[in-house]
Amino acid sequence: MSVATLPLSLGPLFSSSSTSKTDSSKDTHPSPLSLLPKCSSLRELRQIHAATIKSHLQHDLSVITKLINFCTLNPSTTMDYAQHLFDQIPEPDIVLFNTMARGYARTGTSIRAVALFVHILRSGLLPDDYTFPSLLKACANSKSLEEGKQIHCLAIKLGFYRNIYVHPTLINMYTECGDVLAARRIFDRILKPCVVTYNAMITGYVRNSRPNEALSLFRELQASNLKPTDVTMLSILLSCALLGALELGKWIDDYIKRNGFNEYVKVNTALIDMFAKCGSLEDAVSVFENMRYRDTQAWSTMIVAYAIHGHGNKAISMFEEMKSAGVQPDEVTFLGILYACSHTGLVEEGYKYFRAMNGLYGVAPGIKHYGCMVDLLGRAGRLEEAYQFIEGLPIKPTPILWRTLLSSCSSHGNVELGKRVIKRIFELDDSHGGDYVILSNMCARAGRWEDVNYVRKLMKDRGVTKVPGCSSVEVDNVVHEFFSGDGKHPESRGLYRVLDELVEELKMVGYVPDTSLVFHADMTEKEKEATLRYHSEKLAIAFGLINTPPRTTIRVVKNLRVCGDCHSAAKFISMIFNREIILRDLHRFHHFKQGKCSCGDFW
């Protein structure tokens, strides 16, 4: 390639005018590598490479190393070109391999680092201190547990197991691959774990939805006199958010302020997310308003916070304010906006923002954005339109997209479309218990008991089980969990008696148990009512009632969508006992106050 073909921004640096006029005998052309900081595409990198060849530097190991290093760090290039450069080196050293491994670890082809490592071993090169961390990160990113185990064994064999860089990456690899027990075994064998190792294990617990273990390890970290980092605080805040533990979250907030972590934008953003997910929108707004600097992530998190609490118009106003502040929205911002439109029935506004994503802001829609649009149309009862929307997508629909529509079919009682949708789901994945339950309930509601029995038999034959409803409530900084009707909580027996009395009291002011939600033809009305009475939401609310002072807000977190009967009961309880009940279900928040819910019964 001729130097003359370089872009105008690069070419002049190679022109004759660059030559010193005071000493024409010296070649004062700048090194082609001096252009790397200006390089912004693979095409320009190829031109710089061509210039190194023209300058007879193509065999200079330091030059090739810098070109490869640029490939591994710059998202505008590819690892294919880095591999092309690497293959031209007759005897690459281990440092160069480590660079390649790090590069592969950041791509969607991480596992190629392992294949390259095998090739390197066969050539006689031995790993160094930085080899295994890069390889383990690649295994973690590609969820390659078996390869990760083999790398782990080799690290032990070659004496690198006790390396301070290997421990955290080993823990990270196992937790990324879902083997938390193996990660914990490694952690427990470390005589004096450092804060980085603690962070890896805490983050691993959070990643695998085990927030209680993460919080317990955080207390152990404090007791060991190690100083937590901002990474620690991000994981701990996420643990509080997963649990919905507001009081604990407020203690963490105070800890953050006392130790200066509130200077970190990411920590403040995590605080907003934590407060929003723990049901305190006011605290989330307060953190946001007191931030000295707000990046795209901070704005987006606040928009999502308004959305999940049902304040669609405020989310939209926040988006307009974000634009006025000159902050560029990203894919998370639009997720929040579309979610807000979906949960407040703003169909036309949702369409407007969906079209603006790519058209005005250059943000390509992803599967979650498509899911929000399907949900938006489904909730509004435009089921056929939602079906056609999925059919017309430029990507292959996932089971989650079809499940979103199935849920809407159930809400609107459209059994025929529901059967068409379930067929599409089973073509992709027939192992999800919730799909069978929704279809079975739809058929039962329509009185089609033969179909109900067929679906239940299908579940049994395929070994599919239903996820049990679980609700939790925080009392005195302790999170108590309840499962529907299982009686495992130590106070369940007494709680059942309280609920019996409570339901009778609710009936006196107009509450009527919705037994149509219990889909068993062979049950009497009394048996159906008893089944409804001990749902996990009611157990958690009743526990909060009897274990907190009058007028205290009760905060409940449920793992599934709140049931219609519990939603109705919560409204009556909030009215009779003058309590605010904030219930977070799988999709959104419900604020019950004075007999009304913030969702307006649209959820």
N, C-alpha and C positions, 0 to 999 in steps of 0.2 A: 504494500500500500504506500502510495506517495505521501510525503509530508504535506504536499500541496493540497491534499484532500482533507486536511484537518479543518474543523470548524473555524470560523472567523475569530472566535474567542480564544482559540488555541494556536492557530497557524502563525500569527505575528511573532509569537515567542521563538519560533524557529527561523524567522526571516533573517536576511543578511544585515538588516539594520541593527540587529542585536550585537553585531561584531564590534569589538572595541576598535576605535579609530587610532588609539595611541599605540597599539601593538598588534598589527595585523597578522603577526606570525603565530599568535596564540588563538586557540579555538575557544571562544567565550560563549558558545551556544549553551543555554541552560540544559541541565539534565532533563530528559523526558519525564523522570519521576517527580520533578518539581510541579508538574501539571496535575498530579493526582488529587490534590485538594480541590481543584476546580472541576474534576470529573463528575458528571451527573448521569451517565448512562453507560450501558454496555458498549454501545457504538464508540463512544469517546475513549473508553478503556482499550478497545481494540486498536484505536489509532495511536494511543500512547505506547501500547505494546509494539506496534509496527515501528514507531520511532526508536524504541530501544534496539530493535533488530537492525535498523539502519545505522544506529550508533555502535553496532557490534557489542551490545551488552546482553544479548539473549542468553549467554551461558553464564552470566554473572549471578551467582546464587543469591546475593543480597538483593539484586534487582528483582529477580523472579519472586523472592520471598515477599518483597513489598507489594508486588502486583497481586500475589495470592492473598496477602493479608487484607488488601483493599477489597477484594472480592468477598472475603468472609465477613467483612464488617458493613459493607454497603448494600442496602436493600435494592438499589437500582441495578445490581449485577446478579449473576447466578453462580451457583456452585459448580455447574457444568463447565464454565470457563476456568474456574479455579482448578478443577480436576484436569482440564486440558493442559494448563500450565504445569501442574504438579507432575503429570506423566512425562513431561519433557526433561525432567531432572534425572540424570543417570543414577545418582546415589543421594536421595533426599535424606535429611537427618530427622531425628525425632521431634525437634522443635517445629519443623515444617509440618510434620504430621499432626502435631497438637493443634496447630493453626487450622488445618483442614478439618479436624474433628470438631473444633469449636464452631467453625463455619457451618458444618452439616447439622450441628445441634440446634441452630437457629432456623432451620428450614423444615419443610414438610417431608424431606427425605433423610431424616436424622439417622436412620438405621444404616445408611451407606457408610457411615463412619466406622461401624463395626467390620464391614466387609473390607474396607481399606486397612483397618488395623490388622486383620488376618494376613493380608498381603505384606504389610510392613514386618510382621513377626517372621514370616517365611524368608524375608530378605536378610534376616540376622540382626535387625535393630531391636534394642531393648527399650522398654518404656522408661519414663522419668517421673518426677513428682507431679507433673501437670497432665500426664496422659490419661490416667484413670478418671479424674474429675470430668474431663471433656467427653470421654466415652460414656460415662454414667449419665451425664446430662443428655446425651444423644439417645440413650436407651429410655430415659424418662420421658423425653418429648415424643418418642414414637411408641410409648407404652409397650416396649419390648422386654417383658419380664424375664423370659428364659435367657435371652442374650445378656441381660443385666446380671442374672445369677452367675453366668459363666465368667463375666468380667470380674464380678465379686470374688469368685474362686481364684482367678488368676492373680488378682491383687494380693490375696493372702499368700499364694504360692511364691510370688516374687518379692514378698516382704514390704509391700506398700500399704498394707491394711491399716496400720496405725498412723498413716500420714494425716495431718490435720485437715488437708483439703479433701481427702477421700471420704471421711466420716459423714460430713453434711451431704455430699452428693450421693452417697449410698442410701442414706435415709430418704433423701428426696426421690431417688429412683424408685424405691420400694413403695413409697406412699403414692407417687404418681401412678404406679401400676396397680394400686389398690391393696397391696399387702402390708397393712399397717402393723400387724404383729411382728413381721420380720424386721421392719424399721425399728420398732420399739426394742426388740432383742439387741439390735446393734447399739442403740442408744444406751441401754442399761449396762452394756459391757465396757463402755468408755469410762475410765477412772475419773477423769476430770473434764467433763464436757465444757466447751467454751460457749459463748453466747450464740455464735453462728450455728453450732450443733443444736442448741436448744431451739433456735428459730426454725431450723429445718424440721424438727419433730413437731413443734407446735403448729407450724404451717401445714404439715402433713395431716395432723388430726383434723384441722379445720377443713382441708381439702376433701377429707373423707367423711364430712358431716359428723364429727365427734367433738363437739365444742366443750363438753364437760371435761374430757381428758386434756384438751388444750389449756383450759383455765387452771386445772390442777397442776399441770407442768409449769405454767406461768408462776404460780405460787412457789413452786420448788425453785425456779430460777431466782426469784426474789430472795428466798431463804439462803441461797448459795452465795449471796453478795455479788453476783454478777450484775452489771448494769444493762437493762434492756435497751434495745435500739428501736428506731422507728419501724423497722420490719416486724419486731415483736408486737408493737402496739397495733399495727395494721391487722395482724392475725387475731389478736385478743378482741379488738373491736368487732371483727367479723364473727367471732365466737358469740359475743353478746347479741349480735344481730340474729344469728341462727336460733338462739334460745329465746329471743324476745325478752331478755332479762334487763329491764330498764334501770332498776336500782343499781345493779352491778355495773351497768354501762355508765351511770352517773359517777360512780366511784372511779372507774377507769378514766373518765373525763377529767376529774379532779387530779388524778395521778399524772395525766398528760400535761396539765397546766403547771403542776408543781415541778415537773422535770423538763420543761421547755420544749416538749414535743409538739406543742400547738403552733410552732413556727413552721412546721412542715405542711405544705399544701395537701399532700396525699393523706396525712393523718387527719387533717380537718375534714377532708372529703369523706374519709371513712367514718368520722364522727357523725356527719350528716346522714350517711347511710344507716349507721347503727341506730341513731335516734328515730329516724323514720321507720325502720323495721321493728323497733320496739314500741311503736305507737305514739311517740311524742313528736308530732310534727312541729310544735312550737319550739322545742329545743333544737330541732334540725334547722329551722329558719334562723334561730338566734346564732348558731354557729356560722351559717352561711353569711349572714349580714355582718358579722364581726371579722370576716376574713379580709386581710389586707390585699391579697392577690387571689384572683379566682381564674383558674384555667378552664378549658373545655370540660374536663372531667367533673370539676366542682359544679359548674352550671348544670351539666347533664344529670348529676346525682340529685340535685335539688328539683329538677323537672320531674324525674322519676318519683321522687318522694311525694310531690303533689299528686302525681298520677295514681299511685297505689292507694292514696287516701281519698280518692274520688273527687279531687278538686281539678277537674279537667280544664276549666277556664283559667284557673291560676297557673296551671302548667303551660298553657298557651301564652299567657301574658309574660311568664318568665322566659319563654323562648324568644318572644319579641324583644324583651329587655336584653337578652343575651346578644341578639343581633345588633342592637343599638350600641352595645358596649364593644362591638367589633370583634367578638369572639366567634371563631368558626365552629359550627356544629359538626358532630361526627355521628357515627352509626348509633351510639348509645343515646345521644340526644334525640334522634328520631324514634328510637324505640320508646322513649319516655312519652313523646308527643303522641305517637300512634296508640300507645297503651291508654293515655289519658282520653283520647277520642273514643276508644273502644268502650271504656267503662263509664262513659257519660253519654253514649248514644250519638256522638257527633260524627255522623257518617260522611257528610260532604266535606267537613273540615279534615277528616282523616284522609280522604281521597286527595285533597289539595296538598297536604304535607307529604303524602306518599309520592305524588308526582314530582314535588319540588326536590325531593332527595337527590335524585340523579340529575334532573333537569337544571336546577339552579345551584346546587351545592356540590355536585360531583361525588356524592356518597352512594355507592352501589347498594341496593337493597340486599339483605341476607335472608336466611331462612326464618329468623325471628321476626323480621319486618313483615314478611309474607304472612306469618302466623298471626300477627296483630291485625292485619287486614281481614283475614278469614274470620277472626274473632269479632272484629267490628261489624262485619256484615251478618254474621251468625247471630250475635246478640240482638241486632236490629230486626231479625226475622227474615232477612233476605238470603234464605238458605240456598236456593238454586243459583243465585248470583255468586254466592261464596263457592259453590261447587264448580261453577264455570271458571271462577278466578283461579282455583287450584289447577284445573285442567289446562289453563292457558299459560301457566308459569314457564319461564325459560329454563328452569331446572327440574330435575326429577323430584316430585313431592315426597316428603318424608312421612313416616307414620304419625309424627306429632302434628303435622298440618291436618291430616285427615281426622285425628282424634279431636282436634279443636272444633272441627265442623260436627263431629259426632256428638260432642257435648251440647252444641247448639240445637242439633236435631232432637236431643232428649228434652231440652228446656222447652222447645216449641211443640213437642209431641208428634214430630214428623217421622213415623216409624218406617215408611217406605223408603224415604231418602236415607234414613239411618242404616237400613239394611244394605243399600248400595255402597254407603261409605264404609261400613264394617267389612264388606267384601274387599274393598281397596286396602284397608288396613291389614287384613289377614294375608293378603298377597305379599306384604312386606314384613310383617311381624305378628305372629299369633300367640305370643307368650305373655302379653300384658293383661293382667287380671282385670284392670279397670275397664277395658273395652267390653269384655263379656258382661260385666256388671251393668254398665250403662245400657247395652242392648237388651239384657234381661229385664231391667226395670222399665224400659220403654215398652216392651211387649206386655209386661204385666199391667202397666198403666192403661194399655189399650184393651186389656182383657184377653189377650192372646196367650193363654196358659200353656198350650201345646208348644209354642215357640219358646216360652220361658223354660219349660222342662228340657227342651232340646239344647238350649244354650248352656244350662247348668250341667247337663250330661257331657257336653263338649268340654267344658272347663275341667270336669273330673277326669275325663279320658286323657286330656292333654297335660294333666298335672298342674294346671294354672290355679293360683291362689289369689284371693282378694287381699289387698293391703288394708290392715285394720286401722280404723280411725283412732288417732292419738291427739290429745290436747294437753297443753301444759300451762301452768299459771305460776307466777313468781310471788312468793310470800316470805317476807323477812330474808331476802337475798338467797332463798332456796327455791329452785325450780322443781315443781311437782308435776309428774306426768300421769295422765289417766287414759286408759284404753276403754273403748265402748263395752260396757257390761262384763269386763273380765274380773273385777274385784281384787286386783293385785295390790293396789295401794293400801298401806297399813290402816288407813282410816275409811276404807271403802264401805264397810258395814254400817258405820254410823252415818256416812255420807248418803247412803241409799235411803235411810230413814228420813234424813233432812230433805232429800229430793222428793220423797213421797208427800211430805207435808207441804213442800213448796209448790208442787204441781197442783195440789188441791186448792191452795191459796190463789194460784194464778187462774184457775178455772172460775173462781168467784168474780173475777174482774173481766172475764171474756175470753180467756185463752181456751182454745179447742185443739187438742192433739190431732195432728194431721196424719191419721193412720193410713191414708192413701199412699204414704211414702214407704210403708212396709209391704214388700211384695212377696207375701206368702199366702197362697189361697187357703191353706189348711189351718191358718191361725184365726183365733177368735179376735174380736175387737179389743177385748181386755188384754190379751196377750200381745197384740200389736202395740197397744199403748204402753205396756211395760217395756217393750223393746226400745221405743222412742225415748222413754223416760231416762234411761241410763246411757244415753249417748255421751261420748267423751266431752263434748262442749259443755253440756249441762253439769256434768260432774266437776269440771274445772271451775265453772262459774259458781256453783254451790260451795265448793271448797274456799274460793275467794271470799264469798259472802260471810261465811262463819269464822274466817280467820284473819280478817282485816277490819279496822275501825269503820264505823258508819261514814258514808259519803266518800270513802276512798275509791279511787278508780280501780277497776278490775281489768287486768290485761291477760288475754288468753291467746295462745298460738295453736293453730290446728294444722295437721299435715295434709288434709284434704279440703275440698270445697265444703263450706259450712252447709249443713242440711237445712231445708226450708222450715222444718218444725223447730229446730234449735234457734233459728233466726227469729221466728215468731216469739218463742219463749223469752229470748234475750230482751226483746223490746218491752215485754210486760214486766220483766224483772227490773229493768232500768227505771220504769215508771213507779212501780210499787215501793222499791227500796231507795229511790232517789240516788241511784248509782250510775256513773258512766261506765259502760262496759266497752272495752276496745278489743275486738276480736280480729286476729290476723289469720286468714285462711290461705289456701294454696295460691290464690290469685290476687287478693287485695285486702284492705282493711275495712272493717265495719265498726263505726262509732255509734253505739246505742246510747241514747239520752232522752229522758222524758217520754219513753214509749215510741221513739222514732229512730230510724237508722240513716246514717249519712249516705248510704247507697241508694236511698229512695226506692228500695226493693227492686233495683235494676242491677243484678249481679250474676 
